[in-house]
Amino acid sequence: MSGHVWALVLHALLMFSFGIVAATIGSLAGLGGGFIAAPVLRIFFKLPPREAAATSLVLVLANVASASVAFLRQGRVDVRLAVTMGLLAIPGSIVGVFLVKIAPASWFDLLYAGLLGFFAIDLLRRRHAVAEGAVAKIPFGQRRVFHDRISGNDFAYTESPPLAAAAGISTGFLSSFFGLGGGIIVVPLLLRVFAMPAHVVSATSHMVILISAPFGVVAHAMQGDIDWAYALPLAAGGILGGQLGASVSRRLSGIVLVRFLAAILTAAAASLVIEHLDVFASARH
């Protein structure tokens, strides 16, 4: 094969491998892998914000589609809540597609880093609040009991329809704007506010993203934002990584998942900030 063909093959293999890693971690965290893919596409491959977000969202969709099948089989999805939030996220996912096109690259990265850092700090600060059977006191809260077929345990937690609705709308926007899939809103809400067990949070978050992300992908594709040379091998890796993450999640405790998620969020945020240290230096002078 010619050098050009070899380069294409190596590129595809690299993206496929990266897709597996990002999707596996994403499945563990309930975020779909986009919070890893988008920063890497920005920092190492220099894709513009709209292309990085759109391409990352394709990985997220493949990842959550694969993982959701496994989570549904495990019986760990709060289906009613996931459908409600997912449907409400659809309008925001379309709006995000158009706003990311006008976002300056440096501001996109720094906003992304700030968002990741905020939720990492929140998880680390409140990780001890995660307790099996905890029932949160929140406005319009409704007590739910969820039976986990794998562990055989019943978990009590609280759902608030108004809070779920607001989170669903915000989730859709962030999904398409940053290529995150929106789990970065869903996971902290369910984990910190609703006091869900971490494994149910991860599974339910995937279902929310699965419902809303296709609309963002289609809207991005119609705008010509997706770089398919990156997106297709990433998505292929995302399918495999989704299954791996769902399998590994069965062997990890809830507190391990929380700490793992916080560490990955911190690393991604720091990478984006480091990428723009020269901007800060120039501003000082």
Beta strands, then each sheet from edge to edge (+ up, - down):
strand 1: 142-147
strand 2: 154-159
sheet 1: 1+ 2-
end
